Amino acid sequence: MNEFSDNFLPQLDFPEWHGGASQRVMFASIPRAGSTFICELFWRTGQLGAPLEYANFKLNPDLKTCRARDDFSAYWKDLERRRTSPNGVFSFKMFTTFFGDIHARFDGGTSCVRFDDVIYIYRENVLDQAISYSRAIQTRRWFKSSLGRGGMDRRPVYDFKQIIRSLQRIREQTAIWAIIFKHYGIRPVFVKYEDVLADPSEIVRVFDALSIPCSVRTPAPEMVSVLQQRDQITEEWRGQFLFEVCRQGRYGDLITQSTLPLN
């Protein structure tokens, strides 16, 4: 296995779980917030399911066989059977766009995506998030695997307007999550990317918040890991962007926006 999409293969399934998961956890986030890195840490504990983007139609090959709501319902139930960890926890990662895709393709399909708890992963440094977003759009490389090719196919080019659009996308998607949480009365457990990057043991706090005992007895699966894509390009683009913002005297509200979905 050498591509991130290989993490969906049956070789990484947990032992079959029958009767439905005892606890379902949704990892909510928006692109380039570090959610893949953080979800991998949780997966490696063997205590919080295997939180992947199971509703990502562009990434997950299993979704290509779904043609109707019943297909999607059967697919989701099969996921619970295969990807529930030995302690009964099933988890998955969602972006707001995934809900839109499910709704558009399968009438009533979103009702299949059930959860008891929500973990919201966010990135405090919104400018670095927007730069990462811009790079991924250009290169079409959303994951940098630790195995195989790993690198980007094309060298990205600095684009001030595209970074602005990325900042606007972050604002829009954060607002959508805020609306969803308020409408359904959801109180997520918030996880900041920068905190976990500085100290991975920060994830223990999440287990405590969800009342899930955390042990190291479950062997970590041999998944394809992701590597941090931040490099000298990020530093250069940040400097160029801030210079242009100061020169134009505009867009300051975008780089100071909150990335927490609060109303």
C-alpha positions in Angstrom: 0.0 0.0 0.0 1.4 3.4 -1.0 -1.5 5.8 -1.7 -3.7 7.3 0.9 -6.8 5.8 -0.8 -5.4 2.4 0.1 -6.6 3.1 3.7 -10.1 2.1 2.5 -8.9 -1.4 1.6 -10.3 -4.4 3.6 -6.8 -5.2 4.9 -7.2 -2.4 7.4 -10.6 -3.4 8.6 -11.2 -4.2 12.3 -12.6 -7.6 13.2 -16.2 -7.7 12.2 -18.6 -6.0 14.6 -22.2 -7.2 14.7 -25.3 -5.5 16.0 -24.4 -1.8 15.3 -21.9 0.4 16.9 -22.4 1.3 20.5 -21.1 4.9 19.9 -20.9 6.8 16.7 -18.6 9.8 16.4 -18.4 12.4 13.6 -15.2 14.3 13.0 -16.3 17.6 11.5 -13.9 20.0 9.8 -13.1 21.9 6.6 -10.3 21.3 4.2 -6.7 22.0 5.2 -7.4 22.2 8.9 -5.1 19.3 9.7 -8.0 16.9 10.1 -6.4 14.0 8.2 -3.3 14.1 10.5 -5.4 14.3 13.6 -7.9 11.6 12.5 -4.9 9.3 11.9 -3.7 9.8 15.5 -7.1 8.7 16.7 -7.2 5.7 14.4 -3.8 4.5 15.6 -5.1 4.3 19.2 -7.5 1.5 18.0 -10.1 3.0 20.4 -12.0 5.5 18.3 -12.8 3.7 15.1 -11.1 4.5 11.8 -12.2 8.1 10.9 -11.8 8.4 7.2 -13.7 10.4 4.5 -16.2 7.6 3.8 -18.5 10.1 2.1 -15.9 11.5 -0.2 -17.0 10.5 -3.7 -13.7 11.7 -5.3 -11.5 9.6 -2.9 -13.4 6.5 -1.9 -13.7 3.9 -4.7 -16.5 2.0 -2.7 -18.9 4.8 -3.3 -18.8 4.3 -7.1 -21.1 1.3 -6.7 -23.8 3.3 -4.9 -26.6 4.3 -7.3 -29.6 4.8 -5.0 -30.4 5.5 -1.3 -30.7 1.8 -0.5 -27.2 1.3 -1.9 -25.8 4.0 0.2 -27.6 2.8 3.3 -26.2 -0.7 2.7 -22.8 0.8 2.2 -22.9 2.7 5.4 -24.1 -0.3 7.4 -21.3 -2.4 5.9 -18.8 0.3 7.0 -20.0 0.0 10.6 -19.6 -3.7 10.5 -16.0 -3.4 9.2 -14.7 -0.2 10.7 -16.0 -0.3 14.3 -13.1 -0.6 16.7 -13.1 -3.5 19.2 -14.6 -1.2 21.9 -17.7 -0.6 19.8 -16.9 2.9 18.4 -17.5 3.8 14.8 -16.2 7.1 13.5 -16.0 9.0 10.2 -14.9 12.4 8.9 -17.2 14.9 7.2 -16.9 18.2 5.4 -20.0 20.3 4.7 -19.7 19.5 1.0 -20.1 15.8 1.7 -23.5 16.3 3.1 -24.4 18.2 0.0 -23.2 15.4 -2.2 -25.1 12.7 -0.3 -28.3 14.8 -0.5 -27.9 15.5 -4.2 -27.2 11.8 -5.1 -29.5 9.9 -2.7 -32.8 11.3 -1.7 -32.9 11.1 2.1 -29.4 9.6 2.2 -28.2 12.0 4.9 -30.4 10.2 7.4 -28.1 7.1 7.1 -25.2 9.2 8.6 -26.0 8.9 12.3 -23.8 10.1 15.1 -23.9 10.5 18.9 -20.9 12.9 19.3 -19.1 15.4 17.2 -15.4 16.4 17.3 -14.7 19.6 15.5 -11.1 20.0 14.2 -10.0 23.6 13.3 -6.9 25.5 12.5 -6.3 28.8 14.3 -3.9 30.1 11.7 -6.4 30.8 9.0 -3.9 32.3 6.5 -1.7 29.2 6.5 -4.8 27.2 6.1 -5.8 29.3 3.1 -2.3 29.0 1.6 -2.5 25.2 2.0 -6.0 25.2 0.4 -4.7 27.2 -2.6 -1.7 24.9 -3.1 -3.9 21.8 -3.0 -6.3 23.2 -5.5 -3.5 23.9 -7.9 -1.6 20.7 -7.5 -4.6 18.5 -6.9 -2.6 16.8 -4.2 -4.7 16.8 -1.0 -2.6 14.2 0.7 1.2 13.8 1.0 1.7 10.1 1.8 4.7 8.8 3.6 5.0 6.0 1.1 5.2 5.9 -2.7 5.2 9.1 -4.8 4.2 11.3 -1.9 5.3 14.6 -3.6 3.3 17.0 -5.6 2.8 16.6 -9.3 3.2 20.3 -10.2 4.9 23.1 -8.5 2.3 25.6 -7.3 2.4 29.3 -8.3 1.6 32.1 -5.9 -1.8 33.6 -6.7 -3.1 36.4 -4.4 -6.7 36.1 -5.7 -6.8 32.4 -5.2 -5.7 32.8 -1.6 -8.4 35.3 -1.1 -11.0 32.9 -2.5 -9.6 30.2 -0.2 -10.1 32.5 2.8 -13.6 33.2 1.7 -14.3 29.4 1.4 -13.0 28.9 4.9 -15.4 31.6 6.2 -18.4 30.2 4.3 -17.8 26.6 5.4 -17.2 27.6 9.0 -20.5 29.5 8.9 -22.3 26.4 7.6 -21.1 24.2 10.4 -22.1 26.9 12.9 -25.7 26.8 11.4 -25.8 23.0 11.5 -24.6 22.9 15.1 -27.0 25.6 16.3 -30.0 24.0 14.4 -29.5 20.5 15.9 -28.3 21.7 19.3 -24.9 20.1 18.8 -22.1 20.9 21.3 -18.9 19.6 19.6 -15.6 18.8 21.3 -13.2 21.3 19.8 -9.7 20.2 18.8 -7.1 22.8 17.6 -4.6 21.6 15.1 -1.8 23.7 16.4 -2.3 22.2 19.9 -2.1 18.6 18.7 0.8 19.3 16.4 2.7 20.7 19.5 1.7 17.8 21.7 -0.1 14.7 20.2 -1.1 13.6 23.7 -3.7 16.4 23.5 -6.0 13.8 22.0 -6.4 12.1 25.4 -8.6 15.0 26.4 -11.0 14.1 23.7 -11.4 10.5 25.0 -12.1 12.0 28.5 -14.7 14.3 27.0 -16.5 11.4 25.2 -16.2 9.1 28.2 -14.3 6.6 26.2 -11.5 4.7 28.0 -8.2 5.0 26.2 -5.7 2.2 26.3 -2.7 1.1 24.2 -3.7 -2.5 24.1 -5.0 -2.5 20.5 -2.2 -2.8 17.9 -2.0 0.2 15.5 -3.0 -0.6 11.9 -0.4 -0.3 9.1 -2.2 2.5 7.4 -0.7 4.9 4.8 0.3 8.0 6.8 0.2 11.6 5.8 3.1 14.0 6.1 3.0 17.7 6.7 3.1 19.6 3.4 4.2 22.9 4.8 7.6 24.0 3.5 9.5 27.1 2.3 6.8 27.8 -0.3 4.3 28.4 2.6 6.7 30.9 4.2 7.3 32.8 0.9 3.6 33.0 0.1 2.7 34.2 3.5 5.2 37.1 3.3 4.0 38.0 -0.2 0.4 37.9 0.7 0.7 40.0 3.9 2.7 42.6 1.9 0.0 42.9 -0.7 -2.7 43.1 2.0 -0.8 46.0 3.7 -0.3 47.7 0.4 -3.9 47.5 -0.7 -5.3 48.2 2.8 -8.0 45.5 2.2 -9.0 42.0 3.3 -7.7 42.4 6.9 -11.0 40.9 8.1 -10.4 37.7 6.3 -7.0 37.0 7.9 -8.3 37.8 11.3 -11.5 35.8 11.0 -12.3 33.1 13.6 -12.2 29.5 12.5 -14.5 28.3 15.3 -18.1 27.6 14.2 -19.8 29.7 16.9 -23.0 31.7 16.7 
